Amino acid sequence: MKKKKNCLQIISQIITEILTGVAIGITVSLTICIIFILIYGGATPEKASGTMDLRREDGSLPTTQEELPEGIDGYYSPDKGLIVCFNPWTCLHEIGHKVDDEKREGLNDGIYFSKTKEWEAIVDYYRTELFISTGDPDQIEDRINDFPGIGDNSCDTTWDRCYGGYVELYACILEYSHGNPENMPEIFREFYDWERIWELEKEYPEIEEWKLVN
């Protein structure tokens, strides 16, 4: 009986050790899953976007300044290829979105170039490797580096949304440069279709007038 009891004890101990090992394994796995979810799921910062739904209840788009939310001076509708703007710098900004949206063979292949990983990498490289602060937050170099919603910069919540990001930055760089490639950091110049930009600017004479005094 003693030997039989010893065998039962050994078997019981083995089973206990196996169950303990399984429990530890499950606990570790659950911990890893929770950490993964926190990093890549629930704890992911809100992505910045320039998108705002401006459509009226009937689905039409506003055509006057009064119909737009306060602080919004224009927009570009990719569905219609339409620019609506009410001051020269906003017109130039929306031209940036339109040019970004238009297909350019070998560059964006029919999608916003600013939505590509290539554009994101260019901006990040500029900020980490090339950027030298001018000491003036209003200068284009510093405005690019401090732009909301890129890299680890927080987005702008002025309009109850997460404004900023790489798509919005593309249009803003054109606006900040006043439509002049010489005013733009060299690394970005080749990613703008200047002939198309200047062609579109002709539809808004106020842009040229604004450039003359800025």
C-alpha positions in Angstrom: 0.0 0.0 0.0 2.8 2.3 0.7 4.3 2.0 -2.8 0.8 2.5 -4.3 0.3 5.6 -2.2 3.7 7.0 -3.3 2.8 6.4 -6.9 -0.5 8.2 -6.5 1.3 11.1 -4.8 3.8 11.3 -7.6 1.0 11.2 -10.3 -0.9 13.9 -8.3 2.2 16.0 -8.1 2.8 15.8 -11.8 -0.8 16.7 -12.6 -0.6 19.7 -10.2 2.7 20.9 -11.8 1.2 20.5 -15.3 -1.9 22.5 -14.3 0.2 25.1 -12.6 2.3 25.5 -15.7 -0.8 25.8 -17.9 -2.2 28.4 -15.6 1.0 30.4 -15.7 1.1 30.1 -19.5 -2.5 31.4 -19.8 -1.8 34.3 -17.4 1.3 35.3 -19.4 -0.6 35.0 -22.7 -3.4 37.1 -21.4 -1.0 39.8 -20.1 0.7 40.0 -23.5 -2.6 40.3 -25.2 -3.7 43.1 -22.9 -0.5 45.0 -23.4 -0.8 44.6 -27.2 -4.4 45.9 -27.2 -3.3 48.9 -25.1 -0.5 49.7 -27.4 -2.1 49.1 -30.8 -5.8 49.3 -30.0 -7.4 51.2 -27.2 -4.4 53.4 -26.4 -3.8 54.5 -30.0 -3.8 58.3 -30.2 -6.6 59.8 -32.3 -5.5 60.3 -35.9 -5.5 63.8 -37.1 -7.5 64.7 -40.1 -8.4 67.8 -42.1 -11.8 66.2 -43.0 -15.0 67.9 -41.9 -18.4 67.1 -43.2 -19.8 70.4 -44.5 -22.8 69.0 -46.4 -26.2 70.4 -45.7 -29.1 68.2 -44.8 -30.0 67.8 -48.4 -26.5 66.6 -49.3 -25.5 69.9 -51.1 -22.4 71.8 -50.2 -22.2 75.4 -48.8 -21.4 78.1 -51.3 -21.2 81.2 -49.1 -19.0 82.2 -46.2 -22.0 82.5 -43.9 -22.8 78.8 -44.4 -19.4 77.6 -43.2 -18.5 77.0 -39.5 -16.8 79.8 -37.7 -13.1 79.8 -38.5 -13.5 77.9 -41.8 -12.8 80.0 -44.9 -13.1 77.4 -47.6 -12.9 73.8 -48.6 -12.0 71.4 -51.4 -14.5 68.7 -52.4 -12.7 65.7 -53.9 -16.0 64.2 -55.2 -16.6 67.2 -57.3 -13.1 68.5 -57.8 -14.5 71.8 -56.4 -12.7 74.6 -54.6 -14.7 77.0 -52.5 -12.7 79.7 -50.8 -13.1 83.2 -49.4 -9.6 84.6 -49.0 -6.4 84.2 -51.0 -4.4 82.1 -48.5 -7.3 79.7 -48.2 -7.7 79.5 -52.0 -4.0 78.6 -52.2 -4.4 76.1 -49.4 -7.3 74.4 -51.2 -5.4 74.4 -54.5 -2.8 72.3 -52.5 -5.5 69.7 -51.7 -6.7 69.6 -55.3 -3.2 69.1 -56.7 -2.6 66.5 -54.1 -5.8 64.7 -55.1 -5.2 64.8 -58.8 -3.5 61.8 -60.4 0.2 62.2 -61.3 1.8 59.2 -62.9 4.6 57.8 -60.9 3.9 59.9 -57.9 0.5 59.2 -56.3 -1.2 56.9 -58.9 -4.7 58.4 -58.3 -4.7 58.8 -54.5 -3.7 61.7 -52.3 0.1 61.6 -52.3 0.0 63.0 -48.8 -1.7 59.8 -47.6 1.2 57.7 -48.7 3.9 56.3 -46.4 6.5 58.0 -48.7 5.2 61.5 -47.8 5.0 60.7 -44.1 8.6 59.4 -44.3 9.8 62.6 -46.1 8.2 64.9 -43.5 9.5 62.8 -40.6 13.0 62.8 -42.1 12.9 66.6 -42.5 11.9 67.0 -38.9 14.4 64.7 -37.4 17.4 65.2 -39.7 17.2 68.5 -41.5 15.1 70.9 -39.4 16.9 73.8 -37.8 14.7 76.2 -35.8 14.7 79.8 -36.9 13.6 80.8 -33.5 10.5 82.3 -35.0 7.3 80.1 -34.8 5.8 82.0 -37.8 8.6 80.9 -40.2 7.8 78.0 -42.5 10.5 75.7 -41.1 9.1 76.0 -37.6 5.5 75.8 -38.7 6.2 72.5 -40.4 8.1 71.1 -37.4 5.3 72.2 -35.0 2.4 71.2 -37.2 -0.4 69.5 -35.2 -1.0 65.8 -35.6 2.3 64.7 -37.2 4.9 62.6 -35.5 4.3 63.0 -31.7 2.7 66.4 -32.0 -0.8 66.6 -30.6 -3.6 67.4 -32.9 -5.5 70.7 -32.8 -9.0 70.4 -31.3 -10.2 73.9 -32.0 -13.2 72.7 -34.1 -14.1 69.7 -31.8 -12.1 67.4 -34.0 -8.6 66.2 -34.3 -7.2 68.6 -36.9 -3.8 68.3 -38.5 -1.9 65.4 -39.9 0.2 64.7 -43.0 -2.6 65.4 -45.5 -3.4 68.8 -44.1 0.3 69.6 -43.8 0.8 69.1 -47.6 -1.7 71.9 -48.4 -0.4 74.1 -45.5 3.2 73.9 -46.8 2.0 75.3 -50.2 0.1 78.0 -48.3 3.0 78.8 -46.0 5.3 79.1 -49.0 2.9 81.6 -50.7 3.0 79.3 -53.7 6.7 79.9 -54.3 9.0 76.9 -54.4 11.9 79.1 -53.4 10.1 79.7 -50.1 9.7 76.0 -49.4 12.3 73.7 -47.9 14.1 72.1 -50.8 13.2 68.5 -49.8 9.5 69.1 -50.5 9.6 71.0 -53.8 9.6 68.1 -56.2 6.4 66.7 -54.7 4.3 69.6 -55.9 3.1 70.0 -59.5 4.1 73.6 -59.9 2.7 74.0 -63.5 -0.7 72.8 -62.3 -0.6 75.0 -59.2 0.2 78.1 -61.2 -2.5 77.2 -63.7 -5.1 76.9 -60.9 -3.9 80.2 -59.3 -5.0 82.1 -62.4 -8.6 81.3 -61.5 -8.1 83.3 -58.3 -6.6 86.7 -59.1 -6.7 87.7 -55.4 -3.9 85.2 -54.8 -1.5 87.2 -57.0 -2.5 90.4 -55.3 -1.9 88.8 -51.9 1.5 87.6 -53.0 2.5 91.1 -53.9 2.1 92.4 -50.4 3.3 89.3 -48.5 
